Amino acid sequence: MPSISKRQHGGDDQDPDAAKRSRTESTVEEAAQQREGNQIQAVVIKQTESASSHQFDRLKDVSFPCAILALRHVLSHIDTLLMSPDEAAIEAARTGQLKWLNEIIHRFDECDLRDAFVEAAGSGHADIVARLYVYIEPTLEDEVQEAVARVRKAITRAATSGHLNVMQFLLSEKVDLFETTGVTTYKGIIPAFDSAAENGHLDIASGRTFVRDLSQAH
């Protein structure tokens, strides 16, 4: 009796070449999926690292696990801990954190608060501008010019950003500082009003005439 092949009756014998091809195709597919996954992960890591470096300059040369890079509040806290007293004062002034600023002033006697003063003005925090003005106001004659330049810069930052409250404080309460140096100082802040007008801050720009009158009167 002739032998009957199991293949003809649906037996489970498999062509060795077909099995090999199947295993090869499976391996290739798995490898492709792995490469794709690695590429996606690399892009995510690069984007996260780029964003972190852009936001936190002090951390740009530090390597963190991906899990940490994804936690912005953790990076922010680490960045804060790495700040110098001067940098911390600037950050506190920029973000309007008066309590933190007072702690810095209390703990660090040599802290330079001049840049923090300008940053507070540019961010619209009139209470902090008032708090820091005592550290800007000159006590010696040779400090006047530097103090005037600092206040002028603060006025320009406030005007450009549309912070009328800061402008009112610096020009009404501290106008005596400007009077000590006369016409040059007043002319120096006229561009701040022009900048306010260019940025659509018409409430501030309306004070331009007043300042021009003052500059002409000296």
Buried (B, 14 or more C-beta within 10 A) or exposed (E): EEEEEEEEEEEEEEEEEEEEEEEEEEEEEEEEEEEEEEEEEEEEEEEBBEBBBEEBEBBEEBEBEEEBBBEEEEBEEBBBEEBEBBBBBBBBBBBBBBEBBEEBBEEBEEBBBBBBBBBBBBBBBBEBBBBBBEBBBBEEEEEBBEBBBBBBBBBBBBBBBBBBEBBBBBBEEBEEBBEEBEEEBBBBBBBBBEBBBEBEBEEBBEBBEEBBEBBEEE
